[in-house]
Amino acid sequence: MSVGFWSFLRNRAVQGFILALLVSVILVVVLGSPGLPFNRPAIRTAAPIANVVTQLMQFVFALFVIAVAFNVTRRRAPVDFVLRTPEKEIAKQEMVWLLVYGALVLVLGSLNGIGLHLHGAIFGPVREIAPRDVFIWASYNFMFFAVIPYAIFRKRGYDHRAMCLTSDNVRNDLILIVVVLVVESIGELVAFPGIFSLSKRQVLIGVPLTIVVELLGTGIPVMVFAYALLFPRFVKVTGSAQSAIVYGALTYAGLHVFEYWTVYDSLRHATLSVIFVFLQFGGPGLVKSYLTWKTGNAWVHLWAYHAIAPHVTVDTPHLIKVFRIH
């Protein structure tokens, strides 16, 4: 199951993704003229054009990361996801139940102020939070998006290879992780250099703290739910690597629909919030999907493109303030 550039563009799911991107940009220009309704302090402006340009630059960078990953893995044999998944009808049922379950967990979390990202992640906080809030957030996401789904699928007889939690090529996976991590870290540190302002003590305490918190609260939940369990079923049900990569990206974006900065108090605000969730997370979702498809190892995207960059490189200063580390 290969993915050439032109065959990728001919895929209907890919074309729909591109069309959604274009329509999103147009809608932001039309609906955002009074200013965007949400506060993302790191962007430093509510002007729609400036925000759209920032998001499109992220898409370009995501495609660059995919190109880098393609070059590192170009000699790897395709992963046989068909052998890792049950019959198509069973895979479809499992996929639907996972999506319904995930939606319910998201809604329940949102009612309690919990999203898949910690308040203040990436874009900076709009209110003060306490360590207790961090523990509640991480515990909720880890339990409901990682522990419970993992336990259910293990009970159903799936081993770690079937759940994309082992490596078929350790050496190439490690090379891929290092290369993508370096590229992504450079991009994140150029855009968000706040970690360089921390003291040595803050770095020594804050970095491992941030790694643990972000792994439990968002990294492992995303890895298990979206890429260990759902992604192989997208491949099986669609029979298309291109479609699975797109659906994996859309799932990743959908998991963030209740980000702390989103606003749903009117139709206009809700539309703009959903659009910017798609613009913010669609590109990274493509990268995560591609890395999982290419390696069959969900751990790769976690270490190469999530746990360290951006969450340690960007969010360590935020966690330092929350836990009052001086």
LINRA-V825430 format. One record per backbone hydrogen bond with DSSP energy under -0.5 kcal/mol. NH is the residue of the N-H (numbers start at 1). CO is the residue of the C=O. Records with the same first field share a line. If there is no record, write none. Layout:
NH->CO + CO
This chain:
8->4
9->5
10->6
11->7 + 8
15->11
16->12
17->13
18->14
19->15
20->16
21->17
22->18
23->19
24->20
25->21
26->22
27->23
28->24
29->25
30->26
31->27
32->28
35->32
36->46
40->38
42->123
43->40
44->40 + 41
51->47
52->48
53->49
54->50
55->51
56->52
57->53
58->54
59->55
60->56
61->57
62->58
63->59
64->60
65->61
66->62
67->63
68->64
69->65
70->66
71->67
72->68
73->69
74->70
76->73
79->293
81->79
83->80
84->80
85->81 + 82
91->87
92->88
93->89
94->90
95->91
96->92
97->93
98->94
99->95
100->96
101->97
102->98
103->99
104->100
105->101
106->102
107->103
108->104
109->105
110->106
111->107
112->108 + 109
113->110
114->109
115->113
121->118
123->121
124->120
133->130
134->130
135->131
136->132
137->133
138->134
139->135
140->136
141->137
142->138
143->139
144->140
145->141
146->141 + 142
147->142
148->143
150->146
151->147
152->148
153->149
154->150
155->151
156->152
157->154
158->153
163->159
164->161
165->160
173->169
174->170
175->171
176->172
177->173
178->174
179->175
180->176
181->177
182->178
183->179
184->180
185->181
186->182
187->183
188->184
189->185
190->186
191->187
192->188
195->192 + 313
196->193
197->194
198->195
203->199
204->200
205->201
206->202
207->203
209->205
210->206
211->207
212->208
213->209
214->210
215->211
216->212
217->213
218->214
219->214
220->215
221->215
222->218
223->219
224->220
225->221
226->222
227->222 + 223
228->223
229->224
230->225
231->226
233->229 + 230
234->230
235->231
236->232
237->233
238->234
239->235
244->240
245->241
246->242
247->243
248->244
249->245
250->246
251->247
252->248
253->249
254->250
255->251
256->253
257->254
259->256
262->259
270->266
271->267
272->268
273->269
274->270
275->271
276->272
277->273
278->274
279->275
280->276
281->277
282->278
285->281
286->282
287->283
288->284
289->285
290->286
291->287
292->288
293->289
294->290
295->291
296->292
298->164
300->297
301->297
302->298
303->299
304->300
305->301
306->302
307->302
310->308
311->306
312->308
313->308
314->310
315->310 + 311
316->312
319->315
320->316
321->317
322->318
323->319
324->321
325->320
326->324
